[in-house]
Amino acid sequence: MQTPCVHVCSLVSATGFCAGCGRTLQEIGSWMSYSDTERRRIMALLPARLAGAATAFDHMKTNLASGPERPL
């Protein structure tokens, strides 16, 4: 059975996706019961999820690195 798991299991609270594979907790828990078609459908979504999560993370790092905003 094909799986996207890369053994970096950590759910990102901001996105609800696993930082390693991009699946939701529901998808991870139900993976074994999904049909091959359903698993392929979910796997097709994962690259965009992971790319979006990386962009959000980079944005958060940039905001934190710039420090607090100064009042006008």
C-alpha positions as CSV (number, residue, x, y, z in Angstrom):
1,M,0.0,0.0,0.0
2,Q,1.3,3.4,-1.0
3,T,1.7,6.0,1.8
4,P,3.1,9.5,1.9
5,C,4.4,9.1,5.4
6,V,8.0,10.2,5.8
7,H,8.2,9.6,9.6
8,V,8.2,13.3,10.5
9,C,4.9,13.1,12.4
10,S,3.9,16.5,13.8
11,L,0.5,18.2,13.3
12,V,0.8,21.9,12.6
13,S,-2.0,23.7,14.6
14,A,-2.1,26.6,12.1
15,T,-2.9,24.3,9.2
16,G,-4.2,21.1,10.7
17,F,-1.8,19.2,8.4
18,C,1.1,16.9,9.3
19,A,4.4,18.7,8.8
20,G,5.9,15.6,7.2
21,C,3.3,14.3,4.9
22,G,0.6,17.0,4.7
23,R,-2.3,14.8,5.7
24,T,-4.9,15.7,8.3
25,L,-5.3,13.7,11.4
26,Q,-8.6,12.2,10.0
27,E,-6.7,11.2,6.8
28,I,-3.9,9.6,8.8
29,G,-6.3,7.7,11.0
30,S,-8.4,6.5,8.1
31,W,-5.6,5.8,5.6
32,M,-5.9,2.0,5.9
33,S,-9.6,2.0,5.2
34,Y,-9.5,4.2,2.1
35,S,-9.6,2.7,-1.3
36,D,-6.6,3.0,-3.6
37,T,-8.5,5.7,-5.6
38,E,-9.2,7.7,-2.5
39,R,-5.5,7.5,-1.3
40,R,-4.3,8.6,-4.8
41,R,-6.8,11.5,-4.7
42,I,-5.5,12.6,-1.3
43,M,-1.8,12.1,-2.3
44,A,-2.4,14.4,-5.3
45,L,-3.4,17.2,-2.9
46,L,-0.3,16.9,-0.6
47,P,2.3,18.8,-2.6
48,A,0.2,21.9,-2.7
49,R,-0.7,21.5,1.0
50,L,3.0,21.2,2.0
51,A,4.0,24.1,-0.3
52,G,1.3,26.3,1.3
53,A,2.4,25.3,4.8
54,A,6.0,26.2,4.0
55,T,4.9,29.6,2.6
56,A,2.9,30.3,5.8
57,F,5.8,29.2,8.0
58,D,8.2,31.5,6.1
59,H,5.8,34.4,6.5
60,M,5.6,33.8,10.2
61,K,9.4,33.6,10.6
62,T,9.7,36.9,8.7
63,N,7.2,38.6,10.9
64,L,8.9,37.4,14.0
65,A,12.3,38.3,12.8
66,S,11.3,41.9,12.1
67,G,10.3,42.4,15.8
68,P,7.4,44.2,17.2
69,E,5.8,47.0,15.2
70,R,6.4,50.5,16.5
71,P,3.5,52.8,17.1
72,L,3.2,55.8,14.8
